[in-house]
Amino acid sequence: MKILNKIFSFFNKKQRRRRLSALDLLKYIGPGLLVTVGFIDPGNWTSNLAAGADFSYSLLWIVTLSTLILIYLQHNAAHLGIASGLCLAEAATIHLKKPVSRVALFSAIGASISTSLAEILGSAIALNMLFNIPLRIGALLTLAFVLIMLFTNSYRAIEKWIIGFVTIIGLSFIYEISLVNIQWDVAAKALVTPSLPEGSIMIIMSVLGAVVMPHNLFLHSEIIQSRQWNLQHEKIIRRQLNYEYVDTIFSMLVGWAINCCMILLAAATFFHKHIPVNELQQAGRLLEPLLGTHARVVFAVALLFSGIASTITSGFAAGSIFAGLKGESFDIKDNFSRLGISVSLIGATFFVFIIDNPYQALLLSQMLLSIQLPITIFLQIYLTSSDKVMGKYKNSVFTKSILYLIFIVVSALNILLFLSMFFNIHFG
């Protein structure tokens, strides 16, 4: 009987450890989802809908490739935050010469404003689709709502809101997909089979360029520290690195699924009917006669939550960069962090007002991101490969090689996107 009791006791302890491990893991899910919001922002919507409408399922592979690249880069950014206790902006200020760090960080602030421009514009477009509110009024409403959210809530409260927003976006696309007939066998093959249909290079560059964004790298290195870990103990650092990797992979896969759903929806509706799509408003209007009024409303609601959520995270990133200029961590109660948020969001809203054509506004935002992105990626690789910054947690030779390869590919594609958009130079 004693032997049986010991056996039961052993398995009970093992089950309790498993339950605790699962609960521990859930505690660390969150920072990655805030980053994912930037991966499913209005800029991604435009690129994905165009990909599906013009090329059916054939460009799904670029979403898979983009996600793999993003996982590697975002994990590396989070690695910096955990191992050094510094965000990307702080580390740049502390460990680089002032002229170098200032160029990197001020250009990142410019990229943050351009990012916020696209996010606020996306929310304004959604409000116009739902309530016929003029774009500029919609931009002001978005600005007011986001500033109130950021200035009156703690980080943990906002994290819960964002998780809720991402859930609504995901459920919206599950509903949309349920209304159409998907060729799942063709789609599954396209997810892992690279192809270059004639005239597709511009869309491929747009999809990849909309996935890897400078502000998300700054953001992840900051918010990964939100759990207030004691980073003096190696065992704790190792554990957090493992949990963070799971959080990043899970969150990026959520973003991958939502982006794929956008292409699937466009392929099954617009491509099937031979309808080209270049703007979000156009896509929403066209869904109604194809799938019914509810489809258009659900589409607009998902776009609204996407715009609001990504504007919140863009503001967070700007506050982190501003705080980093002083070598400090982001603090929502600190006036300097609040100044960074305000500069990014108010500056972006100002540009919405002075640009008459929403499409031109999106082009402007992509241009600034294309110029700044190589700077941020190179900055991150340099810092995470530095023995002075990371100690024994610095990048291995293999990791550094992969990161530099990603840097070359992403930078080249963004430069090609920039040249295609603004100098009418076409490739492929």
Stockholm file with secondary structure:
# STOCKHOLM 1.0

chainA/1-428         MKILNKIFSFFNKKQRRRRLSALDLLKYIGPGLLVTVGFIDPGNWTSNLAAGADFSYSLLWIVTLSTLILIYLQHNAAHLGIASGLCLAEAATIHLKKPVSRVALFSAIGASISTSLAEILGSAIALNMLFNIPLRIGALLTLAFVLIMLFTNSYRAIEKWIIGFVTIIGLSFIYEISLVNIQWDVAAKALVTPSLPEGSIMIIMSVLGAVVMPHNLFLHSEIIQSRQWNLQHEKIIRRQLNYEYVDTIFSMLVGWAINCCMILLAAATFFHKHIPVNELQQAGRLLEPLLGTHARVVFAVALLFSGIASTITSGFAAGSIFAGLKGESFDIKDNFSRLGISVSLIGATFFVFIIDNPYQALLLSQMLLSIQLPITIFLQIYLTSSDKVMGKYKNSVFTKSILYLIFIVVSALNILLFLSMFFNIHFG
#=GR chainA/1-428 SS CHHHHHHHHHHHHHHHHHHHHHHHHHHHCSHHHHHHHHHTSHHHHHHHHHHHHHHTTTTHHHHHHHHHHHHHHHHHHHHHHHHHSCCHHHHHHHHSCHHHHHHHHHHHHHHHHHHHHHHHHHHHHHHHHHHCCCHHHHHHHHHHHHHHHHHHSCHHHHHHHHHHHHHHHHHHHHHHHHTSCCCHHHHHHHHHCCCCCTTCHHHHHHHHHHHSCHHHHHHHHHHTTTTCCCTTSHHHHHHHHHHHHHHHHHHHHHHHHHHHHHHHHHIIIIITTTCCCCSHHHHHHHHHHHHCHHHHHHHHHHHHHHHHHHHHHHHHHHHHHHHHHTTCCCCTTSHHHHHHHHHHHHHHHHHHHHCSCHHHHHHHHHHHHHHHHHHHHHHHHHHHTCHHHHGGGSCCHHHHHHHHHHHHHHHHHHHHHHHHHHHCCCCC
#=GC SS_cons         CHHHHHHHHHHHHHHHHHHHHHHHHHHHCSHHHHHHHHHTSHHHHHHHHHHHHHHTTTTHHHHHHHHHHHHHHHHHHHHHHHHHSCCHHHHHHHHSCHHHHHHHHHHHHHHHHHHHHHHHHHHHHHHHHHHCCCHHHHHHHHHHHHHHHHHHSCHHHHHHHHHHHHHHHHHHHHHHHHTSCCCHHHHHHHHHCCCCCTTCHHHHHHHHHHHSCHHHHHHHHHHTTTTCCCTTSHHHHHHHHHHHHHHHHHHHHHHHHHHHHHHHHHIIIIITTTCCCCSHHHHHHHHHHHHCHHHHHHHHHHHHHHHHHHHHHHHHHHHHHHHHHTTCCCCTTSHHHHHHHHHHHHHHHHHHHHCSCHHHHHHHHHHHHHHHHHHHHHHHHHHHTCHHHHGGGSCCHHHHHHHHHHHHHHHHHHHHHHHHHHHCCCCC
//
